[in-house]
Amino acid sequence: MKTSTRYDGTQITLHWLIAIMIICTWVVGKIMMDLPLSPTKFKIISYHKWSGMTIFTLAAIRLIYRLVKGAPDLPASTPAWQRIAANGTHHLLYLLMLAIPLSGWLMSSAKGFPVTYLGVLPIPDLVSKDANLGEVLEGVHEWLNNGLLLLLLAHAGAALKHHYIDRDDILARMVPWLRRKA
């Protein structure tokens, strides 16, 4: 089912909330890697895990909402290759928004560090403790995060290209204060 020519308030809110959380969680992840082992590092790792689990939950809600509500059609003037690129990018973004927190959860389980959401809700381990698997999953988690960063840069770059070069309404569909073309 398709919506109007722009995303609704729920879709816009989820988009920007998840985007901000991804950026902050990515930055915290990079910073915490360089911290010396200490109670502060463990606290920051917990915050990182909480944020990742929140992103996972919000992304699942967003995906379900999009499957039910749909998304606005691209303008008829959008070339076929851009439609394919946009569709592929959105699929990959949703996949990574779910796969990255899942890989972190798997890594924590394999390394023997349980995830306790917000310090009160224990999340069950997905795999048994296995140091070798934990190391592999750490690499997978980092690789997926770096891939997401590149994909987000491409996504933002394409949106800005549409707004400033193509001068179409693509960006206005997700940014409420932008004026629609007359």
C-alpha positions as CSV (number, residue, x, y, z in Angstrom):
1,M,0.0,0.0,0.0
2,K,1.4,3.4,-1.0
3,T,1.1,6.6,1.1
4,S,0.7,10.1,-0.3
5,T,3.6,12.0,-1.8
6,R,5.5,12.2,1.5
7,Y,6.2,10.0,4.5
8,D,3.8,10.4,7.5
9,G,4.8,11.7,10.9
10,T,5.5,8.2,12.4
11,Q,7.8,7.3,9.5
12,I,9.6,10.6,9.7
13,T,10.1,10.4,13.5
14,L,11.3,6.8,13.3
15,H,13.7,7.7,10.4
16,W,15.4,10.6,12.2
17,L,15.4,9.0,15.7
18,I,17.0,5.9,14.4
19,A,19.5,7.9,12.3
20,I,20.6,10.0,15.3
21,M,20.9,6.9,17.4
22,I,22.9,5.0,14.8
23,I,25.4,7.9,14.5
24,C,25.7,8.3,18.3
25,T,26.0,4.6,18.8
26,W,28.7,4.3,16.1
27,V,30.7,7.1,17.6
28,V,30.4,5.6,21.1
29,G,31.5,2.2,19.7
30,K,34.6,3.7,18.1
31,I,35.5,5.6,21.3
32,M,35.0,2.7,23.6
33,M,37.4,0.5,21.7
34,D,40.3,2.7,22.6
35,L,39.4,3.0,26.3
36,P,41.5,1.1,28.9
37,L,39.8,-1.6,30.7
38,S,37.9,0.0,33.6
39,P,34.5,0.3,35.2
40,T,33.9,3.4,33.0
41,K,34.6,1.3,29.9
42,F,32.1,-1.4,31.0
43,K,29.5,1.3,31.7
44,I,30.0,2.8,28.2
45,I,29.8,-0.7,26.7
46,S,26.5,-1.2,28.5
47,Y,25.2,2.1,27.1
48,H,26.3,1.0,23.6
49,K,24.4,-2.3,24.0
50,W,21.3,-0.6,25.3
51,S,21.4,1.8,22.3
52,G,21.9,-1.1,19.9
53,M,19.0,-3.1,21.3
54,T,16.8,0.1,21.1
55,I,17.9,0.6,17.4
56,F,17.0,-3.1,16.7
57,T,13.5,-2.7,18.3
58,L,12.8,0.7,16.5
59,A,14.1,-0.7,13.2
60,A,11.8,-3.7,13.5
61,I,8.9,-1.4,14.3
62,R,9.8,0.8,11.4
63,L,10.1,-2.1,9.0
64,I,6.7,-3.5,10.0
65,Y,5.2,-0.1,9.7
66,R,6.6,0.4,6.3
67,L,5.4,-3.0,5.1
68,V,1.9,-2.1,6.3
69,K,1.8,1.6,5.4
70,G,4.1,1.6,2.3
71,A,6.3,4.4,1.1
72,P,5.7,7.3,-1.3
73,D,6.3,6.5,-5.0
74,L,9.4,8.1,-6.5
75,P,8.6,10.8,-9.0
76,A,7.8,9.5,-12.5
77,S,10.9,11.3,-13.8
78,T,13.3,9.2,-11.7
79,P,15.5,7.1,-14.0
80,A,15.2,3.3,-13.7
81,W,18.8,2.9,-12.4
82,Q,18.1,5.4,-9.6
83,R,14.9,3.5,-8.7
84,I,16.9,0.3,-8.5
85,A,19.6,2.0,-6.5
86,A,17.1,3.6,-4.1
87,N,15.3,0.3,-3.6
88,G,18.5,-1.6,-3.0
89,T,19.8,1.0,-0.6
90,H,16.7,0.9,1.5
91,H,16.7,-2.9,1.6
92,L,20.3,-2.9,2.7
93,L,19.7,-0.2,5.3
94,Y,16.9,-2.2,6.9
95,L,19.0,-5.3,6.8
96,L,21.9,-3.6,8.5
97,M,19.7,-1.9,11.1
98,L,18.7,-5.3,12.2
99,A,21.9,-7.3,11.5
100,I,24.3,-5.0,13.3
101,P,22.6,-5.1,16.7
102,L,22.0,-8.8,16.2
103,S,25.7,-9.3,15.5
104,G,26.6,-7.3,18.7
105,W,24.2,-9.4,20.7
106,L,25.7,-12.6,19.3
107,M,29.2,-11.3,20.0
108,S,28.3,-10.5,23.6
109,S,26.8,-13.9,24.0
110,A,29.8,-15.7,22.6
111,K,32.3,-13.6,24.7
112,G,30.3,-14.5,27.8
113,F,29.1,-10.9,28.5
114,P,25.3,-10.9,28.9
115,V,23.2,-8.1,27.6
116,T,20.9,-6.6,30.3
117,Y,18.7,-4.0,28.7
118,L,18.8,-0.7,30.7
119,G,20.4,-2.6,33.5
120,V,17.1,-4.4,34.5
121,L,15.9,-6.7,31.7
122,P,18.2,-9.7,31.1
123,I,18.3,-10.6,27.4
124,P,19.0,-14.3,26.8
125,D,22.2,-15.4,25.2
126,L,21.9,-16.4,21.6
127,V,24.9,-18.7,21.5
128,S,27.0,-20.5,24.1
129,K,30.3,-18.9,25.3
130,D,32.9,-19.5,22.6
131,A,36.0,-17.1,22.5
132,N,36.9,-17.9,18.9
133,L,33.3,-17.3,17.7
134,G,33.3,-14.1,19.8
135,E,36.4,-12.8,17.9
136,V,34.9,-13.7,14.5
137,L,31.6,-11.9,15.5
138,E,33.5,-8.8,16.7
139,G,35.0,-8.6,13.2
140,V,31.6,-9.1,11.6
141,H,30.1,-6.4,13.8
142,E,32.8,-3.9,13.0
143,W,32.7,-4.7,9.2
144,L,28.9,-4.3,9.1
145,N,29.1,-1.0,11.0
146,N,31.7,0.4,8.6
147,G,29.5,-0.8,5.7
148,L,26.5,0.9,7.2
149,L,28.5,4.2,7.6
150,L,29.4,4.1,3.9
151,L,25.8,3.3,2.9
152,L,24.5,6.1,5.1
153,L,26.9,8.6,3.4
154,A,25.7,7.4,0.0
155,H,22.0,7.7,1.2
156,A,22.5,11.2,2.5
157,G,24.5,12.2,-0.5
158,A,21.8,11.0,-2.9
159,A,19.2,12.9,-0.9
160,L,21.2,16.1,-1.1
161,K,21.9,15.6,-4.8
162,H,18.1,15.3,-5.4
163,H,17.5,18.5,-3.4
164,Y,20.3,20.7,-4.6
165,I,21.1,19.4,-8.1
166,D,18.0,17.7,-9.4
167,R,15.8,20.1,-7.5
168,D,13.1,17.5,-6.9
169,D,11.0,16.7,-3.9
170,I,12.7,13.6,-2.7
171,L,14.3,15.1,0.4
172,A,11.1,17.1,1.2
173,R,9.3,13.8,1.7
174,M,11.4,13.1,4.8
175,V,12.3,16.6,6.1
176,P,9.1,18.2,7.3
177,W,10.2,21.9,7.1
178,L,11.3,21.8,3.5
179,R,8.9,23.4,1.1
180,R,7.4,21.3,-1.6
181,K,7.9,22.4,-5.2
182,A,5.0,24.4,-6.6
